[in-house]
């Protein structure tokens, strides 16, 4: 599989490569520093399986770059990389055809999980966006995740990002025992027996597409 990584920062492109090789050790990584170069490489790529585009790199023209890339390779998932997350921008990316919107602040574990989800034909959006009450244009269906409360979904999101109970507790300003109680409820609701199985169930159910219960 060929993976196209387009970002105007060398450090970002080089930093992504180890995680992309986790997806496919035999992957051929194509990199570009601007959209014009990315488009040139995409036109000649015969086994392109994934495209990562920096939202702010030269030549992107906002989300027009996503639309152009989708027209060129309609079946290849295009994922936006961004240094910040704004709900309206994320929704606009979805409307433009992006299969995912990944913040550059995401952990390596969360990145590979997100990209595996995208390669499986699902969508990935930042958990913070999903906790917003407004609509998101994605595949929606009743799944094991649908019964989770907002807090449980929030904790599950951090779990998927690879954070420990202590890290989640610190982030949410809660006691670690409270996190453990929430996780037990999550496991019970989705039918998991441990953290690893919870992550697998969430991903196979299309995390993060299910609506949270109130």
N, C-alpha and C positions, 0 to 999 in steps of 0.2 A: 504494500500500500504506500502511496505517496501522500505526504502530509505537507501542506503549504502553510508556512508561518510568515506572516507579513506584519512587521513592526519596525518603526524607525529607530529603535534602540537595540544595539547589538547585544547588550547584556540580557535583555528580555528574550531575544531569539535564542541565544545560547543557553539561558537558564531553563527554557522550556524543553529543550531536547531530551534530557534524561527522563523526564516524565512521559514524553511522547514515545520513547523507546520501551517504556513499560507497557504501553498499549500494544505495540507491535515491535519486537526486537529487530525485525527485518525491514522496518519502515525506512523509506527514503525521504529525508527531510529536505524540502525545498524552502529556502528563505529569501525574503525580499524586504527592502527597507522603505518601500513606498508602494502605492497601489498600482501604478503603471507597471512596475517590475513584476508585481504579483500577478497582474493580469496577463502579462507576456508569458510567464511560466505556466499559468493555468491553461493557456491556450495550447501549449505543447505537451502538457502532462497527460499521459495515456492511462495511468492507474491512480488517479487522484481519488482519495477516500475521505479527506477531511481538510477544511480550510479554516485557519485562524486569522482574523483580521483585527488589527489595532484600530479602534474607532477614530483616533485623532491623527493618524499618520498622514503624511502628504499624499494628496490625490484621492482620498476617500470621499470627499464632498459629502460629509455626513454619512447617511446610510445608503446613498446611491451606490457605493461600492458593493454593498451586500446584494442589491438588486441586480447589478451587472454580473456579479459572480454567479448568482443563482440562474440567470438566463444562460450563462455559458455552460454551467454544470448543474442542471436541475435536480439531479439525484444526489448530489454531494452536499453533506451538511456544512453550513457556514456558521462559525461561532465568532462572536464579537469579544474582543479583549478590551477592557477599559480600566482606567485608573480610578474611576469613580462610578457610583451607582445612583442614578436618578430614575424614579419610576416611569415618568413620561418617556424618557429615552429608551428604557428597556422595552416598554410596550411598542414604541415605534420600531425598534429592531425586530420584534416579533412580527409586526405587520409587514416589514420589508422582506421577511423570509428567513431571518436568522433562526438557527436551531438551538442556539444557546447564547447566553450573555454572562461572561465570566469576569469578575473583578480581579485585578492584578494583585490584590491583597489576599487572595485565596491561598490556602495551604496546598502543598504538593499532592497530598493524599486526596483532598477535595477536588483538585484539578483532574486527576486521573479518573476519579469516580464520575465526575461531571462529563468528561469526554467519553467514557464508556457508555454512559446513558445516551448521549447524543448519537454515538455510533450504533446503538441498538434501535435507533429510530425514534427516540423520545426527545423531549426538550429539557433544557436546564436553565433555570433562572435563579438568581441569588435568593436564599431563604428570606432575607429581609423584605424583598418585594412581595413574597407570598403571604407575609403577615399583614400586609396592607389589605383593607377591606374592599378595595375596588376590583373590578373585573380584569382578568388577564386572558388574552386570546391564545389559549392553548388547548390541547386535547384534555377534556374533562370527563371523568367517569368515577363512579363509586368504586373505591378500592379499599384495602385494609387501612389506608391512611385517612380515609374520610371521617373516621370516628374520633380522631385525635383532636384535642383542644389546641387552642393557639399556643399555649405554653408548651404543651407536649411536642407540637410540631417544631417549635423554636429549638427545643432541646435536641430533638432528633436531627435537626439541621446541623447543629454543632457537632453532634456525634458523627454524622456522615463526613464532616470536615476533619475528623480525626482527633478532636479535642477530648481530653480526659474529663472525668467527673469534676475534678478539682478546678480545671480550667474553665469548664462551663459554669460552675458555681461562682467563680470569681467574676466571670464576664456578666452574669446575670445578678450579681450581688445577692446570692442565696447561699444557704447552708449546703454543704456537700450531701448531707443525708436527704435534703429535700430533692436534690437532683436524682439521687438513687430511687426515691419513691416515685418520682415522675417517670423514670426509666422503667421501673417495674410495671407501671400502668401502661406505658407504651408497648412493652413486650407482650403484656396480656392482650391488649387490644389488637395487635397485628399478628399475634401468634408466633412470637420469637422467643428463644430461650437464652440468647446472649447478644452482645453488641454486634458481633460479626453477622449473625443471622438477621438482626434488625436492619442492618445496612443493606444486606442482600434483598430482603423483602421490600424495603423502601424503594430500592433501585428498580427491582423487577415490576413494582406497582406503578412505576412512572414518576418517582420523586423528581421534582416537587409539584406534581400537577393536581393532587387531590385537594378539594376545599377543606378548610378547617372547620370543625364543629364548634359551636359556642357554648 
